[in-house]
Amino acid sequence: MTTNFTLRDFFVYLLSGLTLLICLGTIFHAELFRLTVIFFDKYDFVKEFSFLVTILLIPAIYLLGHIIGSLSYGSLQFFVWTDKKFKKSGKQIPKWKYFILIKLQQLFYRQRVVYAVIKWTKSDSSEKPFKSVAEFWTSCAKLQIEKIYTPAEYWYVLNELFNSINLIFFISTIISFLNKQWILGILYLVMTIFAFKRAKQYAAHFIQAVVNLTVARQNTQPGK
């Protein structure tokens, strides 16, 4: 499973970085084309090492994917920090601050596995194999130890991928509107909503996969 996860991890960050480059390329295509022409005119010898440059681009794109992943995680930490701060203050939150907080929560938190697990454990379903968040993650750990976690891991990785893509499209939306590229901004806004919906769907699939695996393990191995 470690090898498979490493490969999936690599492609998730590679796809995230590639998506970022494509989005920036569509927004700043004229400027990037001009800079590329200037660069190759000034450093003509680079053309002789085009294959090597292409190879070196792969780790660079992978690194960009990690940066986006860090920003995505940072947005989650930011929400948790602001939410605790508002609750701790005990003061009534101004409506505009509350509105911004809710929208940030909807965009960067509610499509995540963490939020989906919390909501699922608080639901009224009586057929749940675990009743708390701690029990859920303990079950995930047991599935990993027994090397039967792969079907659930697939949905978790997809959720992480679309969390990053959701952030990329959101940033691209803002940049497009700031550059008065209205059609492109609307397109990225639609894609942001699409990525959000898919991430949320994959989070639900992950939970259901963990439930199915846990129930199957309990039925086939009653002592565990």
C-alpha positions in Angstrom: 0.0 0.0 0.0 2.9 2.3 0.7 4.1 2.2 -2.9 0.7 2.8 -4.3 0.1 5.7 -1.9 3.4 7.2 -2.9 2.5 7.1 -6.6 -1.0 8.5 -5.9 0.5 11.2 -3.7 3.0 12.1 -6.5 0.2 12.3 -9.2 -2.1 14.3 -6.9 0.6 17.0 -6.4 1.7 16.8 -10.0 -1.9 17.3 -11.2 -2.4 20.2 -8.7 0.7 21.9 -10.0 -0.2 21.3 -13.6 -3.7 22.7 -13.0 -2.2 25.8 -11.5 0.1 26.4 -14.5 -2.7 25.9 -16.9 -4.9 28.4 -15.0 -2.2 31.0 -14.9 -1.4 30.3 -18.5 -5.0 31.0 -19.6 -5.1 34.3 -17.5 -1.7 35.6 -18.4 -1.2 33.9 -21.8 -0.1 37.1 -23.6 2.4 38.1 -21.0 3.7 34.5 -20.7 4.1 34.1 -24.5 6.0 37.4 -24.7 8.3 36.5 -21.8 8.9 33.0 -23.3 9.9 34.5 -26.7 12.2 36.9 -25.0 13.8 34.2 -22.9 14.5 31.8 -25.8 15.8 34.7 -27.9 18.2 35.7 -25.1 19.2 32.1 -24.2 19.1 30.3 -27.5 21.3 27.5 -26.2 18.4 26.2 -24.0 16.7 24.8 -27.1 19.5 22.2 -27.3 18.6 21.0 -23.8 14.8 21.0 -24.3 14.5 17.4 -23.2 16.5 18.0 -20.0 14.4 21.2 -19.3 11.2 19.1 -19.7 12.5 16.5 -17.2 13.4 19.3 -14.7 9.9 20.8 -15.1 8.3 17.7 -13.5 9.7 18.2 -10.0 9.1 21.9 -10.3 5.4 21.3 -11.1 5.3 18.7 -8.3 6.7 21.4 -5.9 4.0 23.8 -7.0 1.4 21.1 -6.1 2.9 20.9 -2.6 2.6 24.7 -2.3 -1.0 24.6 -3.3 -1.6 21.8 -0.9 0.0 23.8 1.9 -2.2 26.8 1.0 -5.3 24.5 1.1 -4.3 23.2 4.5 -3.5 26.7 5.6 -7.0 27.9 4.6 -8.5 25.1 6.8 -6.3 26.2 9.8 -7.3 29.8 9.2 -10.9 28.9 9.4 -10.4 26.9 12.6 -8.5 29.7 14.2 -11.0 32.4 13.3 -13.9 30.2 14.4 -12.4 29.6 17.8 -11.5 33.2 18.2 -15.1 34.3 17.6 -16.5 31.7 19.9 -13.9 32.5 22.7 -14.6 36.2 22.5 -18.2 35.7 23.6 -19.2 38.8 21.6 -21.8 39.0 18.9 -20.1 38.7 15.5 -20.8 41.6 13.1 -23.0 40.5 10.3 -20.4 41.2 7.6 -17.8 39.2 9.5 -20.2 36.3 10.1 -21.2 36.3 6.4 -17.5 36.2 5.3 -16.8 33.4 7.8 -19.7 31.3 6.6 -18.7 31.7 3.0 -15.1 30.8 3.8 -16.4 27.8 5.7 -18.5 26.7 2.8 -15.7 27.1 0.3 -12.7 25.7 2.2 -14.1 23.5 4.9 -17.4 21.9 4.2 -16.1 19.8 1.3 -13.4 18.2 3.4 -13.3 14.7 4.8 -12.8 16.2 8.3 -16.1 18.1 8.2 -17.9 15.2 6.5 -16.8 12.8 9.3 -18.0 15.3 12.0 -21.4 15.7 10.3 -21.8 12.0 9.7 -21.0 11.0 13.3 -23.6 13.6 14.5 -26.3 12.4 12.2 -29.3 10.4 13.5 -28.5 7.2 11.6 -28.8 4.2 14.0 -26.8 1.8 11.8 -23.4 3.4 12.2 -20.6 1.1 13.3 -19.0 3.9 15.3 -20.6 6.9 17.1 -17.7 9.4 17.5 -15.0 11.0 15.3 -12.3 9.2 17.4 -13.9 5.8 16.7 -14.1 6.5 13.0 -10.4 7.4 12.7 -9.4 4.5 15.0 -11.3 2.2 12.6 -9.3 3.8 9.7 -6.1 3.0 11.5 -7.2 -0.6 12.0 -8.0 -0.9 8.3 -4.6 0.4 7.4 -2.8 -2.0 9.8 -4.8 -4.9 8.3 -3.9 -3.6 4.8 -7.6 -3.4 3.6 -7.8 0.4 3.6 -7.0 0.9 -0.1 -10.6 1.3 -1.4 -11.2 4.1 1.1 -7.8 5.6 0.5 -8.7 6.1 -3.2 -11.6 8.4 -2.3 -9.6 10.2 0.3 -6.8 11.0 -2.2 -9.4 12.2 -4.7 -10.9 14.5 -2.1 -7.5 16.0 -1.4 -6.9 16.5 -5.1 -10.1 18.4 -5.6 -9.6 20.4 -2.4 -6.4 21.8 -4.1 -8.1 22.2 -7.4 -11.0 24.0 -5.7 -8.5 26.5 -4.2 -6.8 27.0 -7.6 -10.0 27.7 -9.4 -11.1 30.1 -6.7 -7.8 32.0 -6.9 -8.1 32.0 -10.7 -11.6 33.5 -10.4 -10.4 36.4 -8.3 -7.4 37.1 -10.5 -9.5 36.9 -13.6 -12.1 39.4 -12.2 -9.3 41.7 -11.0 -7.9 41.7 -14.6 -11.4 42.4 -15.9 -11.5 39.1 -17.8 -15.2 38.6 -17.0 -15.9 35.6 -19.1 -12.9 33.7 -17.9 -13.7 34.7 -14.3 -17.3 33.3 -14.6 -15.8 30.1 -16.2 -13.5 29.7 -13.2 -16.3 30.4 -10.8 -18.3 27.6 -12.3 -15.3 25.3 -12.2 -14.8 26.3 -8.5 -18.3 25.2 -7.7 -17.8 22.0 -9.7 -14.6 21.2 -7.8 -16.3 21.9 -4.5 -19.2 19.6 -5.3 -16.8 16.8 -6.5 -14.6 17.1 -3.4 -17.7 16.9 -1.2 -18.9 13.9 -3.1 -15.6 12.1 -2.7 -15.6 12.8 1.1 -19.0 11.1 1.3 -17.7 8.1 -0.8 -14.7 7.9 1.6 -16.9 7.6 4.7 -19.1 5.0 3.0 -16.1 3.0 2.0 -14.7 3.0 5.6 -18.1 2.0 6.9 -18.4 -0.8 4.4 -14.9 -2.1 5.1 -15.5 -1.9 8.8 -18.8 -3.8 8.7 -17.3 -6.4 6.3 -14.3 -6.9 8.7 -16.6 -7.2 11.7 -18.8 -9.8 9.9 -15.8 -11.9 8.6 -13.6 -11.4 11.7 -16.0 -11.0 14.7 -13.2 -10.9 17.2 -11.6 -7.7 15.7 
